[in-house]
Each structure stands twice: as C-alpha cells, then as structure tokens.
Amino acid sequence: MAKIGVEESLSDVQQALREKGYEVVQLNHEYGAANCDCCVITGMDKNVMGMQDVTIEGPVINADGLTADQVCSEVESKLQ
C-alpha cells in the first residue's frame, strides 16, 4: 500500500488513512516527505515566503476545508 505523509495536526486524517490500509508517516520536517507517495498538508504554512523547494515527486493535497473522508477520496484519486 502507498506511503502517505500527513502533517501531525491532522490526526483525524491520519486515522482515516490508516483505516483504509495506507502507511501513514507524520511530516515533522521537510525531509519527512522524501519517501512518500503522496502528502497531505494543512495549508496553514503554504508558500509563506514565496519560495518552493520540491521534496516529493508525488501529489500534495491541501486539506484546508476538507473532511477526513474527502481527503481520503482525494488521496485515492491522485494515486490511481
């Protein structure tokens, strides 16, 4: 199953993804996403300084305004 990086404040999303069988790792620092197939972020600190360094080749999902189920659906659609 895919490895999904999720920001630590999104505990409900982490739980929902684990229940669907995904391997979930917390994104505590920028290198935490290095081996992930997909990442889920809160959007709180999205590109604050106008700089972007790519640390993941896969999709990044902004969970702002989405329920845990909606995020799971986004993850599933991006990984197909």
mmCIF file of the N, C-alpha and C atoms, coordinates in Angstrom:
data_MODEL
# 
_entry.id   MODEL 
# 
loop_
_atom_site.group_PDB 
_atom_site.id 
_atom_site.type_symbol 
_atom_site.label_atom_id 
_atom_site.label_alt_id 
_atom_site.label_comp_id 
_atom_site.label_asym_id 
_atom_site.label_entity_id 
_atom_site.label_seq_id 
_atom_site.pdbx_PDB_ins_code 
_atom_site.Cartn_x 
_atom_site.Cartn_y 
_atom_site.Cartn_z 
_atom_site.occupancy 
_atom_site.B_iso_or_equiv 
_atom_site.pdbx_formal_charge 
_atom_site.auth_seq_id 
_atom_site.auth_comp_id 
_atom_site.auth_asym_id 
_atom_site.auth_atom_id 
_atom_site.pdbx_PDB_model_num 
ATOM 1   N N  . MET A 1 1  ? 0.850   -1.179 0.000   1.00 0.00 ? 1  MET A N  1 
ATOM 2   C CA . MET A 1 1  ? 0.000   0.000  0.000   1.00 0.00 ? 1  MET A CA 1 
ATOM 3   C C  . MET A 1 1  ? 0.891   1.237  0.000   1.00 0.00 ? 1  MET A C  1 
ATOM 4   N N  . ALA A 1 2  ? 0.363   2.346  -0.429  1.00 0.00 ? 2  ALA A N  1 
ATOM 5   C CA . ALA A 1 2  ? 1.115   3.588  -0.563  1.00 0.00 ? 2  ALA A CA 1 
ATOM 6   C C  . ALA A 1 2  ? 1.483   4.181  0.794   1.00 0.00 ? 2  ALA A C  1 
ATOM 7   N N  . LYS A 1 3  ? 2.574   4.926  0.795   1.00 0.00 ? 3  LYS A N  1 
ATOM 8   C CA . LYS A 1 3  ? 3.040   5.624  1.993   1.00 0.00 ? 3  LYS A CA 1 
ATOM 9   C C  . LYS A 1 3  ? 2.614   7.081  1.869   1.00 0.00 ? 3  LYS A C  1 
ATOM 10  N N  . ILE A 1 4  ? 1.853   7.561  2.861   1.00 0.00 ? 4  ILE A N  1 
ATOM 11  C CA . ILE A 1 4  ? 1.290   8.904  2.827   1.00 0.00 ? 4  ILE A CA 1 
ATOM 12  C C  . ILE A 1 4  ? 1.864   9.730  3.976   1.00 0.00 ? 4  ILE A C  1 
ATOM 13  N N  . GLY A 1 5  ? 2.413   10.874 3.649   1.00 0.00 ? 5  GLY A N  1 
ATOM 14  C CA . GLY A 1 5  ? 2.892   11.806 4.668   1.00 0.00 ? 5  GLY A CA 1 
ATOM 15  C C  . GLY A 1 5  ? 1.780   12.771 5.023   1.00 0.00 ? 5  GLY A C  1 
ATOM 16  N N  . VAL A 1 6  ? 1.527   12.937 6.323   1.00 0.00 ? 6  VAL A N  1 
ATOM 17  C CA . VAL A 1 6  ? 0.441   13.808 6.781   1.00 0.00 ? 6  VAL A CA 1 
ATOM 18  C C  . VAL A 1 6  ? 0.977   14.708 7.891   1.00 0.00 ? 6  VAL A C  1 
ATOM 19  N N  . GLU A 1 7  ? 0.663   15.998 7.822   1.00 0.00 ? 7  GLU A N  1 
ATOM 20  C CA . GLU A 1 7  ? 1.077   16.913 8.887   1.00 0.00 ? 7  GLU A CA 1 
ATOM 21  C C  . GLU A 1 7  ? 0.497   16.437 10.214  1.00 0.00 ? 7  GLU A C  1 
ATOM 22  N N  . GLU A 1 8  ? 1.284   16.579 11.276  1.00 0.00 ? 8  GLU A N  1 
ATOM 23  C CA . GLU A 1 8  ? 0.911   15.985 12.556  1.00 0.00 ? 8  GLU A CA 1 
ATOM 24  C C  . GLU A 1 8  ? -0.381  16.529 13.152  1.00 0.00 ? 8  GLU A C  1 
ATOM 25  N N  . SER A 1 9  ? -0.795  17.739 12.804  1.00 0.00 ? 9  SER A N  1 
ATOM 26  C CA . SER A 1 9  ? -2.032  18.286 13.370  1.00 0.00 ? 9  SER A CA 1 
ATOM 27  C C  . SER A 1 9  ? -3.284  17.671 12.752  1.00 0.00 ? 9  SER A C  1 
ATOM 28  N N  . LEU A 1 10 ? -3.132  16.908 11.678  1.00 0.00 ? 10 LEU A N  1 
ATOM 29  C CA . LEU A 1 10 ? -4.281  16.280 11.002  1.00 0.00 ? 10 LEU A CA 1 
ATOM 30  C C  . LEU A 1 10 ? -4.475  14.839 11.488  1.00 0.00 ? 10 LEU A C  1 
ATOM 31  N N  . SER A 1 11 ? -4.667  14.683 12.787  1.00 0.00 ? 11 SER A N  1 
ATOM 32  C CA . SER A 1 11 ? -4.771  13.337 13.366  1.00 0.00 ? 11 SER A CA 1 
ATOM 33  C C  . SER A 1 11 ? -5.989  12.575 12.863  1.00 0.00 ? 11 SER A C  1 
ATOM 34  N N  . ASP A 1 12 ? -7.087  13.263 12.587  1.00 0.00 ? 12 ASP A N  1 
ATOM 35  C CA . ASP A 1 12 ? -8.271  12.584 12.071  1.00 0.00 ? 12 ASP A CA 1 
ATOM 36  C C  . ASP A 1 12 ? -8.019  12.032 10.668  1.00 0.00 ? 12 ASP A C  1 
ATOM 37  N N  . VAL A 1 13 ? -7.264  12.764 9.871   1.00 0.00 ? 13 VAL A N  1 
ATOM 38  C CA . VAL A 1 13 ? -6.908  12.309 8.530   1.00 0.00 ? 13 VAL A CA 1 
ATOM 39  C C  . VAL A 1 13 ? -5.953  11.120 8.630   1.00 0.00 ? 13 VAL A C  1 
ATOM 40  N N  . GLN A 1 14 ? -4.988  11.196 9.533   1.00 0.00 ? 14 GLN A N  1 
ATOM 41  C CA . GLN A 1 14 ? -4.051  10.085 9.733   1.00 0.00 ? 14 GLN A CA 1 
ATOM 42  C C  . GLN A 1 14 ? -4.805  8.804  10.077  1.00 0.00 ? 14 GLN A C  1 
ATOM 43  N N  . GLN A 1 15 ? -5.754  8.904  10.998  1.00 0.00 ? 15 GLN A N  1 
ATOM 44  C CA . GLN A 1 15 ? -6.530  7.740  11.426  1.00 0.00 ? 15 GLN A CA 1 
ATOM 45  C C  . GLN A 1 15 ? -7.355  7.174  10.274  1.00 0.00 ? 15 GLN A C  1 
ATOM 46  N N  . ALA A 1 16 ? -8.014  8.048  9.522   1.00 0.00 ? 16 ALA A N  1 
ATOM 47  C CA . ALA A 1 16 ? -8.856  7.604  8.403   1.00 0.00 ? 16 ALA A CA 1 
ATOM 48  C C  . ALA A 1 16 ? -8.025  6.900  7.340   1.00 0.00 ? 16 ALA A C  1 
ATOM 49  N N  . LEU A 1 17 ? -6.840  7.416  7.052   1.00 0.00 ? 17 LEU A N  1 
ATOM 50  C CA . LEU A 1 17 ? -5.972  6.789  6.052   1.00 0.00 ? 17 LEU A CA 1 
ATOM 51  C C  . LEU A 1 17 ? -5.455  5.431  6.541   1.00 0.00 ? 17 LEU A C  1 
ATOM 52  N N  . ARG A 1 18 ? -5.117  5.351  7.825   1.00 0.00 ? 18 ARG A N  1 
ATOM 53  C CA . ARG A 1 18 ? -4.672  4.059  8.392   1.00 0.00 ? 18 ARG A CA 1 
ATOM 54  C C  . ARG A 1 18 ? -5.783  3.017  8.297   1.00 0.00 ? 18 ARG A C  1 
ATOM 55  N N  . GLU A 1 19 ? -7.017  3.431  8.571   1.00 0.00 ? 19 GLU A N  1 
ATOM 56  C CA . GLU A 1 19 ? -8.147  2.512  8.494   1.00 0.00 ? 19 GLU A CA 1 
ATOM 57  C C  . GLU A 1 19 ? -8.356  1.990  7.075   1.00 0.00 ? 19 GLU A C  1 
ATOM 58  N N  . LYS A 1 20 ? -7.933  2.766  6.081   1.00 0.00 ? 20 LYS A N  1 
ATOM 59  C CA . LYS A 1 20 ? -8.047  2.342  4.687   1.00 0.00 ? 20 LYS A CA 1 
ATOM 60  C C  . LYS A 1 20 ? -6.834  1.521  4.237   1.00 0.00 ? 20 LYS A C  1 
ATOM 61  N N  . GLY A 1 21 ? -5.893  1.300  5.165   1.00 0.00 ? 21 GLY A N  1 
ATOM 62  C CA . GLY A 1 21 ? -4.754  0.440  4.873   1.00 0.00 ? 21 GLY A CA 1 
ATOM 63  C C  . GLY A 1 21 ? -3.494  1.143  4.413   1.00 0.00 ? 21 GLY A C  1 
ATOM 64  N N  . TYR A 1 22 ? -3.474  2.469  4.412   1.00 0.00 ? 22 TYR A N  1 
ATOM 65  C CA . TYR A 1 22 ? -2.279  3.200  3.992   1.00 0.00 ? 22 TYR A CA 1 
ATOM 66  C C  . TYR A 1 22 ? -1.251  3.247  5.112   1.00 0.00 ? 22 TYR A C  1 
ATOM 67  N N  . GLU A 1 23 ? 0.015   3.280  4.735   1.00 0.00 ? 23 GLU A N  1 
ATOM 68  C CA . GLU A 1 23 ? 1.085   3.520  5.701   1.00 0.00 ? 23 GLU A CA 1 
ATOM 69  C C  . GLU A 1 23 ? 1.171   5.030  5.861   1.00 0.00 ? 23 GLU A C  1 
ATOM 70  N N  . VAL A 1 24 ? 1.023   5.518  7.089   1.00 0.00 ? 24 VAL A N  1 
ATOM 71  C CA . VAL A 1 24 ? 0.994   6.952  7.340   1.00 0.00 ? 24 VAL A CA 1 
ATOM 72  C C  . VAL A 1 24 ? 2.205   7.352  8.175   1.00 0.00 ? 24 VAL A C  1 
ATOM 73  N N  . VAL A 1 25 ? 2.895   8.402  7.725   1.00 0.00 ? 25 VAL A N  1 
ATOM 74  C CA . VAL A 1 25 ? 4.013   8.968  8.482   1.00 0.00 ? 25 VAL A CA 1 
ATOM 75  C C  . VAL A 1 25 ? 3.721   10.436 8.725   1.00 0.00 ? 25 VAL A C  1 
ATOM 76  N N  . GLN A 1 26 ? 4.173   10.939 9.877   1.00 0.00 ? 26 GLN A N  1 
ATOM 77  C CA . GLN A 1 26 ? 3.963   12.348 10.187  1.00 0.00 ? 26 GLN A CA 1 
ATOM 78  C C  . GLN A 1 26 ? 5.019   13.195 9.511   1.00 0.00 ? 26 GLN A C  1 
ATOM 79  N N  . LEU A 1 27 ? 4.582   14.331 8.998   1.00 0.00 ? 27 LEU A N  1 
ATOM 80  C CA . LEU A 1 27 ? 5.500   15.280 8.378   1.00 0.00 ? 27 LEU A CA 1 
ATOM 81  C C  . LEU A 1 27 ? 5.938   16.281 9.440   1.00 0.00 ? 27 LEU A C  1 
ATOM 82  N N  . ASN A 1 28 ? 7.075   15.999 10.061  1.00 0.00 ? 28 ASN A N  1 
ATOM 83  C CA . ASN A 1 28 ? 7.598   16.883 11.101  1.00 0.00 ? 28 ASN A CA 1 
ATOM 84  C C  . ASN A 1 28 ? 8.612   17.878 10.548  1.00 0.00 ? 28 ASN A C  1 
ATOM 85  N N  . HIS A 1 29 ? 9.210   17.542 9.433   1.00 0.00 ? 29 HIS A N  1 
ATOM 86  C CA . HIS A 1 29 ? 10.202  18.401 8.799   1.00 0.00 ? 29 HIS A CA 1 
ATOM 87  C C  . HIS A 1 29 ? 10.171  18.135 7.303   1.00 0.00 ? 29 HIS A C  1 
ATOM 88  N N  . GLU A 1 30 ? 10.846  18.966 6.527   1.00 0.00 ? 30 GLU A N  1 
ATOM 89  C CA . GLU A 1 30 ? 10.736  18.871 5.072   1.00 0.00 ? 30 GLU A CA 1 
ATOM 90  C C  . GLU A 1 30 ? 11.226  17.545 4.509   1.00 0.00 ? 30 GLU A C  1 
ATOM 91  N N  . TYR A 1 31 ? 12.149  16.875 5.183   1.00 0.00 ? 31 TYR A N  1 
ATOM 92  C CA . TYR A 1 31 ? 12.669  15.620 4.649   1.00 0.00 ? 31 TYR A CA 1 
ATOM 93  C C  . TYR A 1 31 ? 11.781  14.431 4.989   1.00 0.00 ? 31 TYR A C  1 
ATOM 94  N N  . GLY A 1 32 ? 10.767  14.628 5.805   1.00 0.00 ? 32 GLY A N  1 
ATOM 95  C CA . GLY A 1 32 ? 9.826   13.565 6.131   1.00 0.00 ? 32 GLY A CA 1 
ATOM 96  C C  . GLY A 1 32 ? 9.020   13.109 4.936   1.00 0.00 ? 32 GLY A C  1 
ATOM 97  N N  . ALA A 1 33 ? 8.915   13.950 3.928   1.00 0.00 ? 33 ALA A N  1 
ATOM 98  C CA . ALA A 1 33 ? 8.133   13.640 2.732   1.00 0.00 ? 33 ALA A CA 1 
ATOM 99  C C  . ALA A 1 33 ? 8.945   12.919 1.661   1.00 0.00 ? 33 ALA A C  1 
ATOM 100 N N  . ALA A 1 34 ? 10.230  12.754 1.890   1.00 0.00 ? 34 ALA A N  1 
ATOM 101 C CA . ALA A 1 34 ? 11.137  12.254 0.851   1.00 0.00 ? 34 ALA A CA 1 
ATOM 102 C C  . ALA A 1 34 ? 10.715  10.921 0.239   1.00 0.00 ? 34 ALA A C  1 
ATOM 103 N N  . ASN A 1 35 ? 10.245  9.980  1.017   1.00 0.00 ? 35 ASN A N  1 
ATOM 104 C CA . ASN A 1 35 ? 9.906   8.650  0.503   1.00 0.00 ? 35 ASN A CA 1 
ATOM 105 C C  . ASN A 1 35 ? 8.404   8.400  0.418   1.00 0.00 ? 35 ASN A C  1 
ATOM 106 N N  . CYS A 1 36 ? 7.620   9.464  0.461   1.00 0.00 ? 36 CYS A N  1 
ATOM 107 C CA . CYS A 1 36 ? 6.165   9.327  0.435   1.00 0.00 ? 36 CYS A CA 1 
ATOM 108 C C  . CYS A 1 36 ? 5.639   9.341  -1.000  1.00 0.00 ? 36 CYS A C  1 
ATOM 109 N N  . ASP A 1 37 ? 4.553   8.609  -1.198  1.00 0.00 ? 37 ASP A N  1 
ATOM 110 C CA . ASP A 1 37 ? 3.882   8.600  -2.498  1.00 0.00 ? 37 ASP A CA 1 
ATOM 111 C C  . ASP A 1 37 ? 2.959   9.800  -2.669  1.00 0.00 ? 37 ASP A C  1 
ATOM 112 N N  . CYS A 1 38 ? 2.538   10.374 -1.536  1.00 0.00 ? 38 CYS A N  1 
ATOM 113 C CA . CYS A 1 38 ? 1.593   11.487 -1.534  1.00 0.00 ? 38 CYS A CA 1 
ATOM 114 C C  . CYS A 1 38 ? 1.706   12.172 -0.175  1.00 0.00 ? 38 CYS A C  1 
ATOM 115 N N  . CYS A 1 39 ? 1.429   13.473 -0.118  1.00 0.00 ? 39 CYS A N  1 
ATOM 116 C CA . CYS A 1 39 ? 1.451   14.199 1.154   1.00 0.00 ? 39 CYS A CA 1 
ATOM 117 C C  . CYS A 1 39 ? 0.167   14.988 1.336   1.00 0.00 ? 39 CYS A C  1 
ATOM 118 N N  . VAL A 1 40 ? -0.236  15.121 2.605   1.00 0.00 ? 40 VAL A N  1 
ATOM 119 C CA . VAL A 1 40 ? -1.418  15.901 2.957   1.00 0.00 ? 40 VAL A CA 1 
ATOM 120 C C  . VAL A 1 40 ? -0.957  17.000 3.912   1.00 0.00 ? 40 VAL A C  1 
ATOM 121 N N  . ILE A 1 41 ? -1.260  18.244 3.552   1.00 0.00 ? 41 ILE A N  1 
ATOM 122 C CA . ILE A 1 41 ? -0.857  19.386 4.363   1.00 0.00 ? 41 ILE A CA 1 
ATOM 123 C C  . ILE A 1 41 ? -2.084  20.158 4.839   1.00 0.00 ? 41 ILE A C  1 
ATOM 124 N N  . THR A 1 42 ? -1.884  20.980 5.871   1.00 0.00 ? 42 THR A N  1 
ATOM 125 C CA . THR A 1 42 ? -2.982  21.785 6.397   1.00 0.00 ? 42 THR A CA 1 
ATOM 126 C C  . THR A 1 42 ? -3.225  23.019 5.548   1.00 0.00 ? 42 THR A C  1 
ATOM 127 N N  . GLY A 1 43 ? -2.212  23.470 4.848   1.00 0.00 ? 43 GLY A N  1 
ATOM 128 C CA . GLY A 1 43 ? -2.331  24.701 4.070   1.00 0.00 ? 43 GLY A CA 1 
ATOM 129 C C  . GLY A 1 43 ? -2.011  25.932 4.881   1.00 0.00 ? 43 GLY A C  1 
ATOM 130 N N  . MET A 1 44 ? -1.779  25.768 6.168   1.00 0.00 ? 44 MET A N  1 
ATOM 131 C CA . MET A 1 44 ? -1.505  26.909 7.050   1.00 0.00 ? 44 MET A CA 1 
ATOM 132 C C  . MET A 1 44 ? -0.207  27.623 6.689   1.00 0.00 ? 44 MET A C  1 
ATOM 133 N N  . ASP A 1 45 ? 0.819   26.857 6.316   1.00 0.00 ? 45 ASP A N  1 
ATOM 134 C CA . ASP A 1 45 ? 2.117   27.471 6.038   1.00 0.00 ? 45 ASP A CA 1 
ATOM 135 C C  . ASP A 1 45 ? 2.499   27.328 4.570   1.00 0.00 ? 45 ASP A C  1 
ATOM 136 N N  . LYS A 1 46 ? 1.501   27.271 3.713   1.00 0.00 ? 46 LYS A N  1 
ATOM 137 C CA . LYS A 1 46 ? 1.711   27.045 2.283   1.00 0.00 ? 46 LYS A CA 1 
ATOM 138 C C  . LYS A 1 46 ? 2.416   28.237 1.642   1.00 0.00 ? 46 LYS A C  1 
ATOM 139 N N  . ASN A 1 47 ? 3.656   28.044 1.237   1.00 0.00 ? 47 ASN A N  1 
ATOM 140 C CA . ASN A 1 47 ? 4.413   29.015 0.460   1.00 0.00 ? 47 ASN A CA 1 
ATOM 141 C C  . ASN A 1 47 ? 4.375   30.413 1.071   1.00 0.00 ? 47 ASN A C  1 
ATOM 142 N N  . VAL A 1 48 ? 4.631   30.534 2.370   1.00 0.00 ? 48 VAL A N  1 
ATOM 143 C CA . VAL A 1 48 ? 4.543   31.807 3.078   1.00 0.00 ? 48 VAL A CA 1 
ATOM 144 C C  . VAL A 1 48 ? 5.539   32.828 2.536   1.00 0.00 ? 48 VAL A C  1 
ATOM 145 N N  . MET A 1 49 ? 6.751   32.381 2.219   1.00 0.00 ? 49 MET A N  1 
ATOM 146 C CA . MET A 1 49 ? 7.787   33.316 1.780   1.00 0.00 ? 49 MET A CA 1 
ATOM 147 C C  . MET A 1 49 ? 7.943   33.367 0.268   1.00 0.00 ? 49 MET A C  1 
ATOM 148 N N  . GLY A 1 50 ? 7.077   32.700 -0.468  1.00 0.00 ? 50 GLY A N  1 
ATOM 149 C CA . GLY A 1 50 ? 7.168   32.736 -1.912  1.00 0.00 ? 50 GLY A CA 1 
ATOM 150 C C  . GLY A 1 50 ? 8.249   31.841 -2.484  1.00 0.00 ? 50 GLY A C  1 
ATOM 151 N N  . MET A 1 51 ? 8.769   30.929 -1.659  1.00 0.00 ? 51 MET A N  1 
ATOM 152 C CA . MET A 1 51 ? 9.810   30.004 -2.113  1.00 0.00 ? 51 MET A CA 1 
ATOM 153 C C  . MET A 1 51 ? 9.255   28.593 -2.091  1.00 0.00 ? 51 MET A C  1 
ATOM 154 N N  . GLN A 1 52 ? 9.676   27.787 -3.062  1.00 0.00 ? 52 GLN A N  1 
ATOM 155 C CA . GLN A 1 52 ? 9.234   26.405 -3.105  1.00 0.00 ? 52 GLN A CA 1 
ATOM 156 C C  . GLN A 1 52 ? 10.413  25.503 -3.381  1.00 0.00 ? 52 GLN A C  1 
ATOM 157 N N  . ASP A 1 53 ? 10.650  24.550 -2.496  1.00 0.00 ? 53 ASP A N  1 
ATOM 158 C CA . ASP A 1 53 ? 11.667  23.532 -2.707  1.00 0.00 ? 53 ASP A CA 1 
ATOM 159 C C  . ASP A 1 53 ? 10.943  22.204 -2.813  1.00 0.00 ? 53 ASP A C  1 
ATOM 160 N N  . VAL A 1 54 ? 11.163  21.489 -3.897  1.00 0.00 ? 54 VAL A N  1 
ATOM 161 C CA . VAL A 1 54 ? 10.478  20.226 -4.114  1.00 0.00 ? 54 VAL A CA 1 
ATOM 162 C C  . VAL A 1 54 ? 11.175  19.125 -3.319  1.00 0.00 ? 54 VAL A C  1 
ATOM 163 N N  . THR A 1 55 ? 10.411  18.478 -2.421  1.00 0.00 ? 55 THR A N  1 
ATOM 164 C CA . THR A 1 55 ? 10.964  17.360 -1.664  1.00 0.00 ? 55 THR A CA 1 
ATOM 165 C C  . THR A 1 55 ? 10.208  16.076 -1.953  1.00 0.00 ? 55 THR A C  1 
ATOM 166 N N  . ILE A 1 56 ? 9.175   16.156 -2.783  1.00 0.00 ? 56 ILE A N  1 
ATOM 167 C CA . ILE A 1 56 ? 8.375   14.979 -3.124  1.00 0.00 ? 56 ILE A CA 1 
ATOM 168 C C  . ILE A 1 56 ? 7.993   15.067 -4.602  1.00 0.00 ? 56 ILE A C  1 
ATOM 169 N N  . GLU A 1 57 ? 8.029   13.945 -5.257  1.00 0.00 ? 57 GLU A N  1 
ATOM 170 C CA . GLU A 1 57 ? 7.645   13.890 -6.667  1.00 0.00 ? 57 GLU A CA 1 
ATOM 171 C C  . GLU A 1 57 ? 6.143   13.673 -6.840  1.00 0.00 ? 57 GLU A C  1 
ATOM 172 N N  . GLY A 1 58 ? 5.485   13.125 -5.818  1.00 0.00 ? 58 GLY A N  1 
ATOM 173 C CA . GLY A 1 58 ? 4.066   12.809 -5.900  1.00 0.00 ? 58 GLY A CA 1 
ATOM 174 C C  . GLY A 1 58 ? 3.183   14.000 -5.588  1.00 0.00 ? 58 GLY A C  1 
ATOM 175 N N  . PRO A 1 59 ? 1.870   13.770 -5.576  1.00 0.00 ? 59 PRO A N  1 
ATOM 176 C CA . PRO A 1 59 ? 0.907   14.849 -5.330  1.00 0.00 ? 59 PRO A CA 1 
ATOM 177 C C  . PRO A 1 59 ? 0.916   15.333 -3.875  1.00 0.00 ? 59 PRO A C  1 
ATOM 178 N N  . VAL A 1 60 ? 0.574   16.601 -3.708  1.00 0.00 ? 60 VAL A N  1 
ATOM 179 C CA . VAL A 1 60 ? 0.419   17.212 -2.393  1.00 0.00 ? 60 VAL A CA 1 
ATOM 180 C C  . VAL A 1 60 ? -1.018  17.695 -2.303  1.00 0.00 ? 60 VAL A C  1 
ATOM 181 N N  . ILE A 1 61 ? -1.723  17.271 -1.263  1.00 0.00 ? 61 ILE A N  1 
ATOM 182 C CA . ILE A 1 61 ? -3.137  17.603 -1.091  1.00 0.00 ? 61 ILE A CA 1 
ATOM 183 C C  . ILE A 1 61 ? -3.289  18.590 0.059   1.00 0.00 ? 61 ILE A C  1 
ATOM 184 N N  . ASN A 1 62 ? -3.950  19.696 -0.207  1.00 0.00 ? 62 ASN A N  1 
ATOM 185 C CA . ASN A 1 62 ? -4.240  20.697 0.810   1.00 0.00 ? 62 ASN A CA 1 
ATOM 186 C C  . ASN A 1 62 ? -5.559  20.315 1.480   1.00 0.00 ? 62 ASN A C  1 
ATOM 187 N N  . ALA A 1 63 ? -5.519  19.984 2.766   1.00 0.00 ? 63 ALA A N  1 
ATOM 188 C CA . ALA A 1 63 ? -6.696  19.513 3.493   1.00 0.00 ? 63 ALA A CA 1 
ATOM 189 C C  . ALA A 1 63 ? -7.565  20.635 4.036   1.00 0.00 ? 63 ALA A C  1 
ATOM 190 N N  . ASP A 1 64 ? -7.196  21.874 3.775   1.00 0.00 ? 64 ASP A N  1 
ATOM 191 C CA . ASP A 1 64 ? -7.954  23.010 4.296   1.00 0.00 ? 64 ASP A CA 1 
ATOM 192 C C  . ASP A 1 64 ? -9.394  22.969 3.810   1.00 0.00 ? 64 ASP A C  1 
ATOM 193 N N  . GLY A 1 65 ? -10.335 22.905 4.736   1.00 0.00 ? 65 GLY A N  1 
ATOM 194 C CA . GLY A 1 65 ? -11.755 22.906 4.407   1.00 0.00 ? 65 GLY A CA 1 
ATOM 195 C C  . GLY A 1 65 ? -12.328 21.556 4.022   1.00 0.00 ? 65 GLY A C  1 
ATOM 196 N N  . LEU A 1 66 ? -11.519 20.496 4.072   1.00 0.00 ? 66 LEU A N  1 
ATOM 197 C CA . LEU A 1 66 ? -11.987 19.156 3.705   1.00 0.00 ? 66 LEU A CA 1 
ATOM 198 C C  . LEU A 1 66 ? -12.156 18.283 4.944   1.00 0.00 ? 66 LEU A C  1 
ATOM 199 N N  . THR A 1 67 ? -13.103 17.360 4.890   1.00 0.00 ? 67 THR A N  1 
ATOM 200 C CA . THR A 1 67 ? -13.245 16.372 5.957   1.00 0.00 ? 67 THR A CA 1 
ATOM 201 C C  . THR A 1 67 ? -12.211 15.278 5.738   1.00 0.00 ? 67 THR A C  1 
ATOM 202 N N  . ALA A 1 68 ? -12.031 14.427 6.741   1.00 0.00 ? 68 ALA A N  1 
ATOM 203 C CA . ALA A 1 68 ? -11.087 13.318 6.626   1.00 0.00 ? 68 ALA A CA 1 
ATOM 204 C C  . ALA A 1 68 ? -11.485 12.394 5.482   1.00 0.00 ? 68 ALA A C  1 
ATOM 205 N N  . ASP A 1 69 ? -12.774 12.146 5.315   1.00 0.00 ? 69 ASP A N  1 
ATOM 206 C CA . ASP A 1 69 ? -13.242 11.292 4.217   1.00 0.00 ? 69 ASP A CA 1 
ATOM 207 C C  . ASP A 1 69 ? -12.965 11.916 2.856   1.00 0.00 ? 69 ASP A C  1 
ATOM 208 N N  . GLN A 1 70 ? -13.134 13.215 2.753   1.00 0.00 ? 70 GLN A N  1 
ATOM 209 C CA . GLN A 1 70 ? -12.851 13.901 1.492   1.00 0.00 ? 70 GLN A CA 1 
ATOM 210 C C  . GLN A 1 70 ? -11.362 13.827 1.156   1.00 0.00 ? 70 GLN A C  1 
ATOM 211 N N  . VAL A 1 71 ? -10.522 13.964 2.170   1.00 0.00 ? 71 VAL A N  1 
ATOM 212 C CA . VAL A 1 71 ? -9.075  13.861 1.962   1.00 0.00 ? 71 VAL A CA 1 
ATOM 213 C C  . VAL A 1 71 ? -8.724  12.456 1.485   1.00 0.00 ? 71 VAL A C  1 
ATOM 214 N N  . CYS A 1 72 ? -9.316  11.433 2.103   1.00 0.00 ? 72 CYS A N  1 
ATOM 215 C CA . CYS A 1 72 ? -9.077  10.047 1.687   1.00 0.00 ? 72 CYS A CA 1 
ATOM 216 C C  . CYS A 1 72 ? -9.466  9.852  0.225   1.00 0.00 ? 72 CYS A C  1 
ATOM 217 N N  . SER A 1 73 ? -10.582 10.412 -0.175  1.00 0.00 ? 73 SER A N  1 
ATOM 218 C CA . SER A 1 73 ? -11.020 10.313 -1.564  1.00 0.00 ? 73 SER A CA 1 
ATOM 219 C C  . SER A 1 73 ? -10.036 10.996 -2.503  1.00 0.00 ? 73 SER A C  1 
ATOM 220 N N  . GLU A 1 74 ? -9.522  12.151 -2.092  1.00 0.00 ? 74 GLU A N  1 
ATOM 221 C CA . GLU A 1 74 ? -8.524  12.866 -2.887  1.00 0.00 ? 74 GLU A CA 1 
ATOM 222 C C  . GLU A 1 74 ? -7.250  12.032 -3.039  1.00 0.00 ? 74 GLU A C  1 
ATOM 223 N N  . VAL A 1 75 ? -6.809  11.437 -1.935  1.00 0.00 ? 75 VAL A N  1 
ATOM 224 C CA . VAL A 1 75 ? -5.605  10.592 -1.961  1.00 0.00 ? 75 VAL A CA 1 
ATOM 225 C C  . VAL A 1 75 ? -5.810  9.437  -2.928  1.00 0.00 ? 75 VAL A C  1 
ATOM 226 N N  . GLU A 1 76 ? -6.940  8.758  -2.800  1.00 0.00 ? 76 GLU A N  1 
ATOM 227 C CA . GLU A 1 76 ? -7.222  7.606  -3.671  1.00 0.00 ? 76 GLU A CA 1 
ATOM 228 C C  . GLU A 1 76 ? -7.259  8.012  -5.141  1.00 0.00 ? 76 GLU A C  1 
ATOM 229 N N  . SER A 1 77 ? -7.865  9.157  -5.447  1.00 0.00 ? 77 SER A N  1 
ATOM 230 C CA . SER A 1 77 ? -7.951  9.570  -6.857  1.00 0.00 ? 77 SER A CA 1 
ATOM 231 C C  . SER A 1 77 ? -6.582  9.993  -7.400  1.00 0.00 ? 77 SER A C  1 
ATOM 232 N N  . LYS A 1 78 ? -5.754  10.604 -6.573  1.00 0.00 ? 78 LYS A N  1 
ATOM 233 C CA . LYS A 1 78 ? -4.434  11.044 -7.036  1.00 0.00 ? 78 LYS A CA 1 
ATOM 234 C C  . LYS A 1 78 ? -3.479  9.875  -7.240  1.00 0.00 ? 78 LYS A C  1 
ATOM 235 N N  . LEU A 1 79 ? -3.669  8.803  -6.496  1.00 0.00 ? 79 LEU A N  1 
ATOM 236 C CA . LEU A 1 79 ? -2.755  7.667  -6.592  1.00 0.00 ? 79 LEU A CA 1 
ATOM 237 C C  . LEU A 1 79 ? -3.149  6.644  -7.626  1.00 0.00 ? 79 LEU A C  1 
ATOM 238 N N  . GLN A 1 80 ? -4.275  6.807  -8.268  1.00 0.00 ? 80 GLN A N  1 
ATOM 239 C CA . GLN A 1 80 ? -4.703  5.840  -9.293  1.00 0.00 ? 80 GLN A CA 1 
ATOM 240 C C  . GLN A 1 80 ? -3.991  6.064  -10.593 1.00 0.00 ? 80 GLN A C  1 
# 
